[in-house]
């Protein structure tokens, strides 16, 4: 139970623990009115309101005004608005021996609601918010009283719940989806190119369930520029070296946001919503970290034409590493409304490799 109190008014909302409320389910609680203070403070009515809305705002750069001289636009769309009148003066009093009148309330959330979220940049803001508010109306010059409590809402995902139980219990036993990126790089302005290929393997699912450890494999293969076999001394690194240290890797979520405010629209990226997979500066490999690094021995690939002197033979070095880990999605999932759309994008970056790879 969560309780909020201001003077003679207080209310309690039935707790869901750490779980957010789901569209279509009931929200119930109690409003507590304290007597005789309620009468002394001139309260006439008490009501409880369930509200939900989408707010968007777009801000143009300095000096960029429209025909009306405004440099911003904002819009609100109501998703739910329901009021229950709980008490009027003279209608109900506490039971004998008590100074508190307890008034239960119950709302039903609509079945189709987007998730709660709050996003902000220098050029736009967007929010979806749900709340309960208990308001007390007072007569004469006295100011009214109100208590407000935010209600987190997250759409239910029945299929995701099944996947969550299966993956958590047995790991992923199904088909893997592989995304590949390949490029050529070189040191400096001149010289031959080397090859870099990265392959990301994730479960082949239409969407990933939240609060579930999702396994992934990242394989990086590099092939050096053509060189003589004796050009590299024993123990010397060969460019490009695949990332052997997870601290040199980042794997994070970005949000791609589209919003409309009145007749203005804006699209932008909300960077680094969350880092994933125990990678980055704070990473540490080991069995308890769910992070494994599996380097392969480097392989010499001779070019066509065999030199009688093997050490002077022309060829390329192939190096390979596979990183295995898991990531858990705890963020607001992708959704779409008429004025606000949010898409989650997985983005991976290697400090040791000069390119960035994206998967949506």
BELNORLIN-V776216 format. One record per residue. N is the residue number from 1. RES is the residue in one small letter. SS is DSSP state (A for helix, B for strand, O for the rest). PSI is psi in radians with two decimals (* if undefined). BURIAL is # if it has 9 or more other ideal C-beta (glycine too) atoms within 8 Angstrom, else .. Layout:
N,RES,SS,PSI,BURIAL
N,RES,SS,PSI,BURIAL
//
This chain:
1,x,O,2.35,.
2,x,B,2.34,.
3,x,B,2.39,.
4,x,B,2.46,.
5,x,B,2.35,.
6,x,B,1.94,.
7,x,O,-2.05,.
8,x,O,-0.10,#
9,x,B,2.43,#
10,x,B,2.74,#
11,x,B,2.69,#
12,x,B,2.28,#
13,x,B,2.35,#
14,x,O,2.23,.
15,x,O,2.50,.
16,x,O,0.29,.
17,x,O,-2.36,.
18,x,O,-0.09,.
19,x,O,2.36,.
20,x,O,2.91,.
21,x,B,2.62,#
22,x,O,2.48,#
23,x,O,2.42,#
24,x,O,-0.23,.
25,x,O,2.97,.
26,x,B,2.56,.
27,x,B,2.13,#
28,x,B,2.80,#
29,x,B,-2.83,#
30,x,B,2.49,#
31,x,B,2.30,#
32,x,B,2.17,#
33,x,B,2.23,#
34,x,B,2.12,#
35,x,O,2.67,#
36,x,O,0.10,.
37,x,A,-0.58,#
38,x,A,-0.73,#
39,x,A,-0.74,#
40,x,A,-0.56,.
41,x,O,0.21,#
42,x,O,0.61,#
43,x,B,2.35,#
44,x,B,-0.69,.
45,x,B,2.67,#
46,x,B,2.28,#
47,x,B,2.76,#
48,x,B,2.39,#
49,x,B,2.34,#
50,x,B,2.16,#
51,x,B,2.68,#
52,x,B,2.45,#
53,x,B,2.82,#
54,x,B,2.22,#
55,x,B,2.29,#
56,x,B,2.57,#
57,x,B,2.32,#
58,x,B,2.29,#
59,x,B,2.17,.
60,x,O,2.87,#
61,x,O,2.89,.
62,x,O,2.24,.
63,x,O,-0.04,.
64,x,O,1.60,.
65,x,O,2.77,.
66,x,O,-2.93,.
67,x,O,-0.45,.
68,x,O,-0.02,.
69,x,O,0.15,.
70,x,O,2.56,.
71,x,O,0.29,#
72,x,B,2.77,#
73,x,B,2.52,#
74,x,B,2.72,#
75,x,B,2.53,#
76,x,B,2.34,.
77,x,B,2.11,#
78,x,B,2.31,.
79,x,B,-0.61,#
80,x,B,2.45,#
81,x,B,1.89,.
82,x,B,2.34,.
83,x,B,2.36,.
84,x,B,2.09,#
85,x,B,2.03,.
86,x,B,-0.58,#
87,x,B,2.47,#
88,x,B,2.62,.
89,x,O,2.24,.
90,x,O,-0.10,.
91,x,O,-0.56,.
92,x,O,2.59,.
93,x,O,2.87,.
94,x,O,2.71,.
95,x,O,2.80,.
96,x,O,2.34,.
97,x,O,-0.01,.
98,x,O,2.65,.
99,x,O,0.09,.
100,x,B,2.22,#
101,x,B,2.11,#
102,x,B,2.16,.
103,x,B,1.91,#
104,x,B,2.66,.
105,x,B,2.79,#
106,x,B,2.22,.
107,x,B,2.75,#
108,x,B,2.18,.
109,x,O,2.47,#
110,x,O,2.71,#
111,x,O,-0.53,.
112,x,O,1.75,.
113,x,O,2.46,#
114,x,O,2.82,#
115,x,O,2.71,#
116,x,O,2.49,#
117,x,B,2.81,#
118,x,B,2.06,.
119,x,B,2.53,#
120,x,B,2.43,.
121,x,O,-3.12,.
122,x,O,-0.35,.
123,x,O,-0.14,#
124,x,B,2.77,#
125,x,B,2.64,#
126,x,B,2.46,#
127,x,B,2.52,#
128,x,B,2.12,#
129,x,B,2.44,#
130,x,B,2.50,#
131,x,B,2.69,#
132,x,B,2.41,#
133,x,B,2.20,#
134,x,B,2.17,#
135,x,B,2.42,#
136,x,B,2.13,#
137,x,B,2.25,#
138,x,B,2.61,#
139,x,O,2.85,.
140,x,O,-2.56,.
141,x,O,-0.03,.
142,x,O,2.42,.
143,x,O,2.53,.
144,x,O,2.83,.
145,x,B,2.59,#
146,x,B,2.49,.
147,x,B,2.27,#
148,x,B,2.43,.
149,x,B,2.21,#
150,x,B,2.42,.
151,x,O,1.90,#
152,x,O,2.38,.
153,x,B,2.34,#
154,x,O,2.19,#
155,x,O,2.53,#
156,x,O,2.64,.
157,x,O,1.55,#
158,x,A,-0.76,.
159,x,A,-0.70,.
160,x,A,-0.60,#
161,x,A,-0.68,#
162,x,A,-0.81,.
163,x,A,-0.68,#
164,x,A,-0.81,#
165,x,A,-0.67,.
166,x,A,-0.84,#
167,x,A,-0.72,#
168,x,A,-0.67,.
169,x,A,-0.73,.
170,x,A,-0.08,.
171,x,O,3.12,.
172,x,O,2.12,.
173,x,O,0.05,.
174,x,O,-2.78,.
175,x,O,2.53,.
176,x,B,2.51,#
177,x,B,2.23,#
178,x,B,2.24,.
179,x,B,2.37,#
180,x,B,2.51,.
181,x,B,2.31,.
182,x,B,2.48,.
183,x,B,2.92,.
184,x,B,2.41,.
185,x,B,2.83,#
186,x,O,2.81,#
187,x,O,2.25,.
188,x,O,-2.90,.
189,x,O,-0.40,.
190,x,O,2.98,.
191,x,O,2.99,.
192,x,O,2.73,.
193,x,O,2.61,.
194,x,B,2.88,#
195,x,B,2.46,#
196,x,B,2.29,#
197,x,B,2.31,#
198,x,B,2.39,#
199,x,B,2.17,#
200,x,B,2.15,#
201,x,B,2.14,#
202,x,B,2.78,#
203,x,B,2.42,#
204,x,O,1.48,.
205,x,O,2.58,.
206,x,O,-0.48,.
207,x,O,2.64,.
208,x,O,2.32,#
209,x,O,2.62,#
210,x,O,2.83,#
211,x,O,0.66,.
212,x,O,2.28,#
213,x,B,1.86,#
214,x,B,2.08,#
215,x,B,2.60,#
216,x,B,2.67,#
217,x,B,2.30,#
218,x,B,2.01,#
219,x,B,2.22,#
220,x,B,2.18,#
221,x,B,2.27,#
222,x,B,2.52,#
223,x,B,2.12,#
224,x,O,2.96,#
225,x,O,2.77,#
226,x,O,2.39,.
227,x,B,2.94,#
228,x,B,2.59,.
229,x,A,-0.57,#
230,x,A,0.15,.
231,x,A,-0.33,.
232,x,O,2.17,.
233,x,O,2.77,.
234,x,O,2.24,.
235,x,O,-0.11,.
236,x,O,2.47,.
237,x,O,2.62,.
238,x,O,2.19,#
239,x,O,2.40,.
240,x,O,2.36,#
241,x,O,2.21,#
242,x,O,2.67,#
243,x,O,1.97,#
244,x,O,-0.20,.
245,x,O,2.12,.
246,x,A,-0.29,#
247,x,A,-0.35,.
248,x,A,0.18,.
249,x,B,2.51,#
250,x,B,2.45,#
251,x,B,1.95,#
252,x,B,2.94,#
253,x,B,2.36,#
254,x,B,2.70,#
255,x,B,2.20,#
256,x,B,2.11,#
257,x,B,2.30,#
258,x,B,2.32,#
259,x,B,2.74,#
260,x,B,2.41,#
261,x,B,1.91,#
262,x,O,-2.10,.
263,x,O,0.25,.
264,x,B,2.59,.
265,x,B,2.74,.
266,x,B,2.48,#
267,x,B,2.34,.
268,x,B,3.02,#
269,x,B,2.31,.
270,x,B,1.70,#
271,x,B,2.66,.
272,x,B,1.02,.
273,x,B,-0.60,#
274,x,B,2.49,#
275,x,B,2.56,#
276,x,O,2.80,#
277,x,O,0.26,#
278,x,O,0.61,#
279,x,O,2.94,#
280,x,O,-2.90,#
281,x,O,-0.57,.
282,x,O,0.17,.
283,x,O,2.71,#
284,x,O,2.21,.
285,x,O,2.80,.
286,x,B,2.88,.
287,x,A,-0.51,.
288,x,A,-0.13,.
289,x,A,-0.03,#
290,x,O,0.62,.
291,x,B,2.10,#
292,x,B,2.40,.
293,x,B,2.10,#
294,x,B,1.57,.
295,x,B,2.57,.
296,x,B,2.65,#
297,x,B,2.47,.
298,x,B,2.58,.
299,x,B,2.32,.
300,x,B,2.22,#
301,x,B,1.80,#
302,x,B,2.53,.
303,x,O,2.93,#
304,x,O,2.47,.
305,x,O,1.97,.
306,x,O,2.19,.
307,x,O,2.47,.
308,x,O,-0.42,.
309,x,O,1.87,.
310,x,A,-0.61,.
311,x,A,-0.46,.
312,x,A,0.11,#
313,x,O,2.42,#
314,x,B,2.43,#
315,x,B,-2.90,#
316,x,B,2.62,#
317,x,B,2.27,#
318,x,B,2.25,#
319,x,B,2.59,#
320,x,B,2.48,#
321,x,B,2.50,#
322,x,B,2.24,#
323,x,B,2.20,#
324,x,B,2.30,#
325,x,B,-2.94,#
326,x,B,2.67,#
327,x,B,2.62,#
328,x,B,2.24,#
329,x,O,2.04,#
330,x,O,0.05,.
331,x,O,2.92,#
332,x,O,2.26,.
333,x,O,2.99,#
334,x,O,2.54,.
335,x,B,2.98,#
336,x,B,2.24,.
337,x,O,3.14,#
338,x,O,-0.54,.
339,x,O,-0.05,#
340,x,B,2.19,#
341,x,B,2.36,#
342,x,B,2.23,#
343,x,B,2.27,#
344,x,B,2.29,#
345,x,B,2.27,#
346,x,B,2.29,#
347,x,B,2.37,#
348,x,B,2.45,#
349,x,B,2.34,#
350,x,B,2.10,#
351,x,O,-0.53,.
352,x,O,-0.10,.
353,x,O,2.42,#
354,x,O,0.77,.
355,x,O,2.89,#
356,x,B,2.53,.
357,x,B,2.46,#
358,x,B,2.46,.
359,x,B,2.27,#
360,x,O,*,.
//
